[in-house]
């Protein structure tokens, strides 16, 4: 004997549909709450600035030793991935007068002594991002949430950490990955 499931009474189907709609809305809101409000490309190893965006030969000119950036220095990288730190060995400093991808706006120093174990990329990234957002408005002239810029952090990787590199550089870039022209210090954008 074959039995068929009886259709649920209309009230049950309506309640299920309502719960599914509420769940979908909650997931959308949860996702929106975790976003900075800035539109940026999803994490990728391709350069979101475009294949010909580097004004220097960043792919071959990147330092073998970590570059120590200073606030106001402009630079390019051969590969950029949103949400991931930039390695200090991937940086190629360029004049700000020329189109460029990123600009350093603050430098942070880690207190660990040379020879201390590498704390891990996630620990360094969280520390760098927290401190960089705090310093953004003082350099750009507007709050991060209202700015057309997004941030990136240049952090030591395990290799540069072993070499004694303990600096992090806070950098800004156009949130739509347009090249920057001139310095963004005090741009209030």
N, C-alpha and C positions, 0 to 999 in steps of 0.2 A: 504494500500500500504506500502510495506516495503522498506525502503531506506537503502542503505549501504554507509558507509563512503568511500569516494574515497581515494585510497592510496595517500599519499603525494608525490608530485613530488620528483624525486631523489635528487635534490639539497637541498630540505628541510630536507629530512631524513639524508643526509650527514652532514648538518649543526647541526642538533639535536644530532647526534652521536658524532660529534666533541665537542659540548658543554658538553655532558655527560662525555666524556673522560677528558676534561679540568677540569670539576668539581671534578671528581674522583681524578685526579692528585693533584689538589689544596688541597683536603681534606687529602691526604697522606702527602703532604709537610707540611701542617698546623700541623698535628699530629706529624711529625718528628721534627718540630721546637719547639714543646712544651716538647720534651724529652731531658734529659740531655745527651743522647748518651750512657749511661750506660745501660746494660741489667740487669734487676732485675725482680723478680717475681711480678705478679700483687698483689694488696692489698688482703691480706688474713689474717684470724685469725690463720691459721695453721702455725707452725714454719717452715719457708723456709730453715732453717739450717738443718732440718731433725728431726725426733722424738727422736733420741738418741744423739743429738748434744750437749746438755748441759753437761759440765764436772762437774757441781755441781748439787745438787738437787734443781735447781732454782724453780721448781714448789712448793716445800714446804719450801725452805730456803729464799724465797723473803721476804724482810723486811716488817714489819707492819708499820714502820715509814719510811719516805723517806730516801734513801741512798744519801749522798752527795759525789759525785764522785770527784776525783782529776785527772788532766791530767796524763796519764800514767797508770791509773788503768784499768784492764781488767775485763770484766764481761759477764755474761750470762743472758738471760731472758727466761722464760718458753714459752712465746708466743711473736712473733715478726710479725709486719705487716708493710710492706713497705709503705712509705708515711704517716705513722701515728706516732705521738710521742710515746716514751716509758715512762711509768709512773715510777717515782723514787721509788715506792714501789714494782716494778716488777724486780728490779735489784738484782743480786746475784754476789758480787765481788769474783773473782777467781785469783789465781796467773797467771801472764802472761806467765810463763814457761810452764804451761799446755795449751792444746788446749782450745780456747775460741771463743766466737761469736763476741764480740765487745770490743773496746778499747776507753776510753775517751781521747780526745786530747785537750780539752779546756773547761773552765767553765765560764759561763756568769752569771751576777747578774742583776736581775730586780730592778729598783729603787723604786718600790712601797713599802710603809711601811706596816708593819704587820697590819691587819685589813682592808686593802683596798679591794674593791670588785674584784673578779676574773675577769680578762679581757677577758676570753674566750680562748678556745683551738686554734682557728684559728689565733687569734692575737698573742698568744705566739709562735705558730708554725712558722708563717711568720718571726717574730723577731728572733727566734732561728736559723732558716735555713739561713737567710741572714748573721748573724754574724758568724755562723759556717763555711760557705764556705770561708769567708774572712780569717779565721784562719787555714784552712786546710794545705796549702803549708808550712807554717812555722813549723808545726809539722812533716808532712810526708816527706817533702823534694822534692815534685813535685806538680805541679798544679793539682787541682781536676779533670779537664777535661781530663788529660792524665793518671790519676791514675787507678789502678785496684781496688781501694776501692770506696765504696759508703758511704754515711753518714746517720746517724740517730740522733735524738735529744731527750734527756731525759728531759722532761718538767714536771713541777708541774701540777697535775690534780686539780680539784676543791677542793677535800678533803685535799690534801697536801698543797694547797694554803691557805686554812683556818687555817692550822697548822703553817703557817708562812714561808713555804718553798718558796724561791724566786730565786732559782738557776736553771740554765739550763746547761746540759752537752752536749757538742758536742762529738759524737762518730763515729768511723769508723768501717766498716765491709767489708769483701770481697764481691765484687759485684756479685759473683757467689754463695755466701753463703757457701763457704768453711770455715772451722774453721781456725782461726789464730793461729800461733805458735810463741811465743815470742812477744816482743814489736814491733810495727810498727813505732815507733819514728825514723825519719831519714831514713826510708826504701827506699825512692825515687822510689816507685813503683806505 
